[in-house]
């Protein structure tokens, strides 16, 4: 289905398949991973943009938090999982990895949200009226 760049320029951007870009398998996987990591933060940004200036930073913070959390999960669970372990041990290792992933993500997103809220406070006047709402 050809897209009409004059009528809908965004259509061409979202309808390009990896095959059309001639990406090899590794680059397709990398772009898919980045897309997944950024999609969650983008969905949350749709709400935050109405409440916080610079809310677009949340997308990157959330993607970084997921990446860091998954790295922690991999670093902790991979050496602990061994062939032939009982299912209970496997479940406990997975639960430990999940808890550490959640703690990592909470630390990263908590720090990012704290900074976004602090930046919002810096842009408001002492009496609570946003600086953008006051005309000179």
Residue pairs with C-beta under 8 A, 6 or more apart in sequence:
1 15
3 11
3 12
3 15
4 11
5 11
5 12
18 27
18 28
18 31
23 31
34 63
37 62
37 63
37 66
37 67
38 59
38 62
38 63
40 62
40 63
40 66
41 58
41 59
41 60
41 61
41 62
41 63
42 59
44 58
44 62
45 55
45 56
45 58
45 59
48 55
48 58
48 116
49 55
49 56
51 120
52 58
52 116
52 117
52 119
52 120
53 119
53 120
53 123
54 116
54 119
55 116
57 112
57 115
57 116
58 112
58 113
58 116
61 108
61 109
61 112
61 113
62 109
62 112
64 108
65 104
65 105
65 108
65 109
65 112
66 105
68 104
68 105
68 108
69 101
69 102
69 104
69 105
69 108
70 101
72 97
72 100
72 101
72 104
73 97
73 98
73 100
73 101
76 96
76 97
76 100
77 93
77 94
77 96
77 97
80 93
80 96
81 90
81 93
85 93
123 130
123 131
123 132
124 130
124 131
125 131
125 134
